């Protein structure tokens, strides 16, 4: 009786050891299957009643992991492992030689329960892997959709920006070719009438009309340049920045220095973007910086073009500005437009020490 009890306890210890060791091996659902599953298979034979003639095989789809002497025999027990969203797996334990049959057949009832418990562990392990893989694939698809949508939105934004600039240019050309020319012709006719009516008493009125026509011509010319300066397309970005600096200096009394280092052809998208960004940033200097001097520097490198706008104004804490100021959408929009072309925006500023903003875009257009 004592020997029988001891044997029974020893068999249960072997089963518990197999369960515990298998649980430890299967803790990491991301582990390499070709490393883990052979080890799991090797834990099975020692837990059976006749370990020296026990072999094990684990299968999942087309993959196989087996102990060295495994072969199919008439003395086997098979546990199918059903997985959600994946191919089934299978656990097979065999005796390679015939042993005296027990009441339950070639295998003990405890061994049948053990193989079910081990199969449940493997099922949880493989299902976890499948679920993780499904999550990764879903995330990957979602990220791809987000990237595609973002690329579409950036492309549409770029096309909208170009379409807007083309429309501004068309309006500016119409103003110049039609309204500007018409006003110039009116001024000429008024001057002729003024000369012909020197003795008629209408000379003062005609002089006033000539003055008004001069003002209208100047306003139209200024509006044309504000909408879309012809110099940007005819001469390039550098001369357009010169005109912008002169205009700011004339209108706002701000001392502006424009520096151009090097000369390269820019694609329309990059030229228009840098022009629009510079115009917006310099207007911000006029409105908020309380500056007396400003420098606009355009520098061409081998691969990139840099546009630097610096002033001696009041400056600001940019980190605090981004966190607490809701009116930074303009800077955010500029940063996004630059990123769309593979460029970037850098801001250096401290309160009381002015501000320096650097815009960088590649000479060859591209999207990140």
Secondary structure per residue as TSV (DSSP state, phi and psi in degrees):
chain	resnum	aa	ss	phi	psi
A	1	X	-	360.0	-42.8
A	2	X	H	-64.5	-40.6
A	3	X	H	-65.1	-39.4
A	4	X	H	-65.0	-42.1
A	5	X	H	-65.3	-41.7
A	6	X	H	-63.9	-42.8
A	7	X	H	-61.4	-42.6
A	8	X	H	-61.5	-43.7
A	9	X	H	-64.7	-39.6
A	10	X	H	-62.9	-40.5
A	11	X	H	-63.3	-40.8
A	12	X	H	-67.9	-35.9
A	13	X	H	-62.8	-42.0
A	14	X	H	-61.7	-41.8
A	15	X	H	-64.6	-45.6
A	16	X	H	-64.3	-37.0
A	17	X	H	-62.7	-43.7
A	18	X	H	-62.4	-43.1
A	19	X	H	-63.8	-46.3
A	20	X	H	-64.8	-45.8
A	21	X	H	-66.0	-39.2
A	22	X	H	-64.7	-42.4
A	23	X	H	-59.8	-40.3
A	24	X	H	-65.6	-40.8
A	25	X	H	-65.6	-32.7
A	26	X	T	-94.8	13.0
A	27	X	S	-65.0	-37.3
A	28	X	-	-96.2	104.9
A	29	X	T	-69.3	-13.9
A	30	X	T	-95.7	3.9
A	31	X	S	-65.0	155.8
A	32	X	-	-68.7	121.6
A	33	X	H	-59.5	-38.8
A	34	X	H	-70.7	-10.9
A	35	X	H	-97.1	-40.7
A	36	X	H	-79.3	-48.4
A	37	X	H	-63.9	-39.0
A	38	X	H	-60.4	-35.1
A	39	X	H	-68.1	-38.9
A	40	X	H	-63.1	-45.7
A	41	X	H	-59.8	-36.5
A	42	X	H	-70.2	-20.9
A	43	X	H	-78.0	-16.2
A	44	X	H	-74.4	-53.4
A	45	X	H	-53.3	-43.0
A	46	X	T	-61.5	-18.6
A	47	X	T	-87.0	-8.6
A	48	X	S	-92.0	168.1
A	49	X	T	-64.5	-36.8
A	50	X	T	-120.7	78.6
A	51	X	G	-61.5	-32.0
A	52	X	G	-69.4	-22.2
A	53	X	G	-114.7	17.8
A	54	X	E	-103.6	133.2
A	55	X	E	-130.8	159.6
A	56	X	E	-138.8	146.1
A	57	X	E	-135.8	136.6
A	58	X	E	-116.1	135.2
A	59	X	E	-130.5	148.2
A	60	X	E	-149.4	108.6
A	61	X	T	62.8	-124.0
A	62	X	T	-92.1	3.2
A	63	X	E	-95.6	143.1
A	64	X	E	-134.1	137.9
A	65	X	E	-138.4	120.7
A	66	X	E	-141.3	156.0
A	67	X	-	-71.9	163.0
A	68	X	T	-59.5	-35.0
A	69	X	T	-102.4	20.2
A	70	X	-	-67.9	135.7
A	71	X	-	-155.7	151.7
A	72	X	-	-73.4	136.0
A	73	X	-	-137.2	171.6
A	74	X	S	-69.3	-14.4
A	75	X	S	-106.5	84.0
A	76	X	E	-143.4	155.5
A	77	X	E	-130.7	136.7
A	78	X	E	-124.3	134.4
A	79	X	E	-123.8	116.1
A	80	X	E	-83.6	136.6
A	81	X	E	-112.3	107.7
A	82	X	-	-88.0	130.4
A	83	X	-	-119.0	144.2
A	84	X	T	-83.4	118.9
A	85	X	T	80.4	20.4
A	86	X	S	-157.5	171.5
A	87	X	-	-68.0	148.4
A	88	X	-	-69.3	156.7
A	89	X	E	-112.8	171.1
A	90	X	E	-150.1	141.8
A	91	X	E	-122.2	124.4
A	92	X	E	-125.1	127.8
A	93	X	E	-119.3	130.4
A	94	X	E	-129.0	154.6
A	95	X	E	-98.8	132.9
A	96	X	S	-83.8	-14.2
A	97	X	S	-133.0	159.7
A	98	X	-	-78.8	138.8
A	99	X	-	-122.1	159.7
A	100	X	-	-55.6	134.8
A	101	X	-	-71.6	138.7
A	102	X	B	-90.7	-179.4
A	103	X	T	-59.6	-29.9
A	104	X	T	-92.0	6.0
A	105	X	B	104.1	-155.0
A	106	X	S	-67.9	-18.5
A	107	X	S	-119.1	146.7
A	108	X	-	-71.2	155.1
A	109	X	H	-61.0	-36.2
A	110	X	H	-63.5	-33.7
A	111	X	H	-70.9	-34.5
A	112	X	H	-65.4	-40.2
A	113	X	H	-66.8	-37.0
A	114	X	H	-64.2	-43.4
A	115	X	H	-65.7	-32.4
A	116	X	H	-68.2	-40.8
A	117	X	H	-65.2	-43.0
A	118	X	H	-65.2	-39.1
A	119	X	H	-64.3	-37.2
A	120	X	H	-64.1	-38.9
A	121	X	H	-63.0	-45.5
A	122	X	H	-66.1	-36.9
A	123	X	H	-60.1	-47.2
A	124	X	H	-61.4	-41.6
A	125	X	H	-62.8	-50.7
A	126	X	H	-68.6	-37.1
A	127	X	H	-64.9	-38.3
A	128	X	H	-60.4	-42.8
A	129	X	H	-62.2	-45.0
A	130	X	H	-62.3	-43.7
A	131	X	H	-64.5	-42.1
A	132	X	H	-62.2	-42.5
A	133	X	H	-64.1	-39.6
A	134	X	H	-64.0	-39.3
A	135	X	H	-65.3	-44.1
A	136	X	H	-61.4	-42.9
A	137	X	H	-65.8	-40.0
A	138	X	H	-64.0	-42.7
A	139	X	H	-63.5	-40.3
A	140	X	H	-63.1	-43.9
A	141	X	H	-63.1	-41.6
A	142	X	H	-64.1	-43.9
A	143	X	H	-62.2	-39.2
A	144	X	H	-64.4	-41.6
A	145	X	H	-63.6	-41.7
A	146	X	H	-63.8	-43.8
A	147	X	H	-62.3	-42.5
A	148	X	H	-64.5	-44.2
A	149	X	H	-63.6	-42.3
A	150	X	H	-62.6	-42.5
A	151	X	H	-62.9	-40.5
A	152	X	H	-63.4	-43.9
A	153	X	H	-64.7	-39.5
A	154	X	H	-67.7	-39.2
A	155	X	H	-63.7	-43.7
A	156	X	H	-64.4	-39.1
A	157	X	H	-62.8	-41.6
A	158	X	H	-65.2	-43.1
A	159	X	H	-65.6	-37.5
A	160	X	H	-65.2	-40.9
A	161	X	H	-61.7	-45.0
A	162	X	H	-66.2	-40.0
A	163	X	H	-64.9	-40.2
A	164	X	H	-62.6	-42.7
A	165	X	H	-68.0	-37.9
A	166	X	H	-62.3	-39.7
A	167	X	H	-68.5	-40.2
A	168	X	H	-62.1	-40.7
A	169	X	H	-66.0	-40.0
A	170	X	H	-63.2	-43.7
A	171	X	H	-63.5	-41.9
A	172	X	H	-62.7	-41.3
A	173	X	H	-66.1	-38.7
A	174	X	H	-64.0	-42.4
A	175	X	I	-59.8	-43.6
A	176	X	I	-69.5	-46.0
A	177	X	I	-76.6	-30.3
A	178	X	I	-109.0	-64.5
A	179	X	I	-66.2	-44.8
A	180	X	I	-62.2	-46.3
A	181	X	H	-65.0	-38.3
A	182	X	H	-64.7	-42.3
A	183	X	H	-65.2	-38.3
A	184	X	H	-63.7	-40.0
A	185	X	H	-66.2	-40.4
A	186	X	H	-61.2	-42.1
A	187	X	H	-62.6	-41.4
A	188	X	H	-63.1	-44.1
A	189	X	H	-65.5	-38.4
A	190	X	H	-64.1	-39.2
A	191	X	H	-66.0	-37.0
A	192	X	H	-63.4	-46.2
A	193	X	H	-62.2	-37.8
A	194	X	H	-63.9	-39.2
A	195	X	H	-69.4	-36.0
A	196	X	H	-78.5	-16.7
A	197	X	T	-115.4	34.7
A	198	X	T	-59.0	-31.5
A	199	X	T	-104.6	7.5
A	200	X	T	-90.2	-10.3
A	201	X	T	89.3	-0.6
A	202	X	-	-98.8	6.9
A	203	X	H	-59.8	-44.1
A	204	X	H	-60.1	-42.7
A	205	X	H	-64.4	-41.8
A	206	X	H	-67.2	-36.4
A	207	X	H	-62.1	-39.4
A	208	X	H	-63.9	-39.5
A	209	X	H	-67.0	-36.9
A	210	X	H	-63.2	-42.5
A	211	X	H	-61.8	-43.8
A	212	X	H	-62.2	-40.5
A	213	X	H	-66.2	-36.7
A	214	X	H	-60.1	-44.8
A	215	X	H	-63.5	-42.1
A	216	X	H	-64.1	-39.1
A	217	X	H	-65.3	-43.6
A	218	X	H	-64.6	-41.7
A	219	X	H	-63.7	-43.7
A	220	X	H	-63.9	-42.4
A	221	X	H	-64.0	-41.9
A	222	X	H	-64.6	-40.6
A	223	X	H	-64.7	-38.8
A	224	X	H	-59.7	-45.1
A	225	X	H	-70.2	-35.3
A	226	X	H	-64.8	-41.0
A	227	X	H	-66.7	-52.2
A	228	X	H	-163.8	97.4
A	229	X	-	-64.0	123.3
A	230	X	H	-57.0	-29.2
A	231	X	H	-62.6	-28.5
A	232	X	H	-61.5	-37.1
A	233	X	H	-92.6	-31.0
A	234	X	H	-84.1	-37.1
A	235	X	T	-117.5	-21.9
A	236	X	-	116.1	-179.1
A	237	X	H	-68.7	-41.9
A	238	X	H	-57.5	-54.5
A	239	X	H	-59.9	-34.0
A	240	X	H	-64.8	-38.0
A	241	X	H	-68.6	-35.2
A	242	X	H	-58.8	-46.5
A	243	X	H	-61.9	-41.3
A	244	X	H	-62.0	-43.7
A	245	X	H	-62.6	-43.8
A	246	X	H	-62.3	-40.0
A	247	X	H	-66.9	-42.2
A	248	X	H	-64.0	-40.6
A	249	X	H	-65.8	-40.5
A	250	X	H	-70.2	-41.5
A	251	X	H	-83.1	-30.9
A	252	X	H	-121.5	0.3
A	253	X	-	69.6	18.4
A	254	X	-	-90.5	131.1
A	255	X	E	-78.5	114.9
A	256	X	E	-118.2	130.1
A	257	X	E	-115.9	126.2
A	258	X	E	-111.8	127.7
A	259	X	E	-124.4	131.1
A	260	X	E	-123.2	123.0
A	261	X	E	-113.3	114.5
A	262	X	S	86.2	177.9
A	263	X	-	-157.3	123.5
A	264	X	-	-142.4	153.9
A	265	X	-	-76.3	132.2
A	266	X	-	-109.3	144.5
A	267	X	-	-64.4	152.8
A	268	X	H	-53.0	-43.5
A	269	X	H	-60.9	-47.9
A	270	X	H	-67.4	-42.5
A	271	X	H	-62.6	-45.4
A	272	X	H	-67.1	-41.4
A	273	X	H	-62.4	-47.4
A	274	X	H	-63.2	-38.2
A	275	X	H	-63.2	-48.5
A	276	X	H	-64.9	-41.6
A	277	X	H	-64.0	-44.0
A	278	X	H	-63.7	-42.5
A	279	X	H	-61.9	-42.8
A	280	X	H	-67.1	-42.7
A	281	X	H	-68.2	-39.7
A	282	X	H	-68.0	-33.6
A	283	X	H	-65.3	-35.9
A	284	X	H	-63.6	-38.4
A	285	X	I	-60.1	-45.8
A	286	X	I	-61.8	-41.2
A	287	X	I	-77.5	-37.5
A	288	X	I	-120.0	-24.1
A	289	X	I	-82.1	-21.5
A	290	X	-	54.7	40.7
A	291	X	-	-89.6	155.3
A	292	X	S	-104.8	-27.5
A	293	X	E	-133.2	147.9
A	294	X	E	-144.8	143.6
A	295	X	E	-122.1	133.5
A	296	X	E	-117.2	115.3
A	297	X	E	-119.9	124.8
A	298	X	E	-111.2	120.7
A	299	X	E	-131.9	129.4
A	300	X	E	-100.1	124.5
A	301	X	-	-99.8	-167.7
A	302	X	S	-69.4	-40.0
A	303	X	S	-118.4	-20.5
A	304	X	E	-131.1	160.3
A	305	X	E	-117.1	135.8
A	306	X	E	-114.2	135.7
A	307	X	E	-122.9	117.4
A	308	X	E	-115.8	127.2
A	309	X	E	-119.3	117.0
A	310	X	E	-129.4	150.2
A	311	X	E	-143.7	166.9
A	312	X	-	-106.3	32.1
A	313	X	S	-81.1	-159.4
A	314	X	-	-75.1	-19.8
A	315	X	-	67.9	-178.3
A	316	X	-	-166.7	165.7
A	317	X	-	-89.7	105.5
A	318	X	H	-66.3	-39.4
A	319	X	H	-61.9	-44.7
A	320	X	H	-67.0	-36.6
A	321	X	H	-62.2	-44.1
A	322	X	H	-66.0	-34.8
A	323	X	H	-78.7	-42.0
A	324	X	H	-110.7	-12.6
A	325	X	-	-100.3	122.9
A	326	X	T	-82.8	-5.5
A	327	X	T	-97.9	27.1
A	328	X	-	-99.5	19.5
A	329	X	H	-62.1	-35.0
A	330	X	H	-59.7	-45.9
A	331	X	H	-65.6	-40.0
A	332	X	H	-61.3	-42.8
A	333	X	H	-64.4	-40.7
A	334	X	H	-62.2	-44.5
A	335	X	H	-61.2	-42.2
A	336	X	H	-66.8	-40.8
A	337	X	H	-65.4	-37.7
A	338	X	H	-67.2	-42.7
A	339	X	H	-61.1	-34.4
A	340	X	H	-59.8	-31.3
A	341	X	T	-94.9	8.2
A	342	X	T	83.7	15.6
A	343	X	-	-102.2	-168.0
A	344	X	E	-156.5	166.7
A	345	X	E	-126.7	134.0
A	346	X	E	-128.5	132.7
A	347	X	E	-123.0	126.7
A	348	X	E	-121.8	117.5
A	349	X	E	-160.3	142.7
A	350	X	-	-135.7	148.3
A	351	X	T	-55.9	128.8
A	352	X	T	86.7	-2.5
A	353	X	S	-128.4	29.8
A	354	X	-	72.1	-166.3
A	355	X	E	-148.0	145.6
A	356	X	E	-133.4	119.4
A	357	X	E	-118.4	126.3
A	358	X	E	-114.4	125.8
A	359	X	E	-109.9	134.0
A	360	X	E	-132.8	130.7
A	361	X	E	-136.2	149.0
A	362	X	E	-70.5	149.2
A	363	X	S	-67.6	-26.8
A	364	X	S	-103.5	123.8
A	365	X	-	-62.2	145.1
A	366	X	-	-170.2	157.1
A	367	X	-	-109.7	141.9
A	368	X	-	-68.4	360.0
